[in-house]
Amino acid sequence: MIRFGKLLMATVAILMALLFWLALFSDRPPLTSEPDTLMGDGSPIHYCELAVLEDSGKRAIKDPKGNTLGYGYMHFTLPILA
């Protein structure tokens, strides 16, 4: 029983070392973000502050309404797509 415990601990240690190796030394995926996204400094922006709404945007009431006439999501009618 002690031999099985030692074997199990050795296996777990090897797996953890392998995962650590993969996490630290594996190739990173290529950067696909636009360079403009990564430029600049965002520290002056206070993200927790609520934005002031000036009521100049589009409202949901102005969106066209329509139905799919029994087709479900397989076919959309032109008023919905427009």
Buried (B, 14 or more C-beta within 10 A) or exposed (E): EEEEEEEEEEEEEEEEEEEEEEEEEEEEEEEEEEEEEEEEEEEEEEEEEEEEEEEEEEEEEEEEEEEEEEEEEEEBEEEEEE
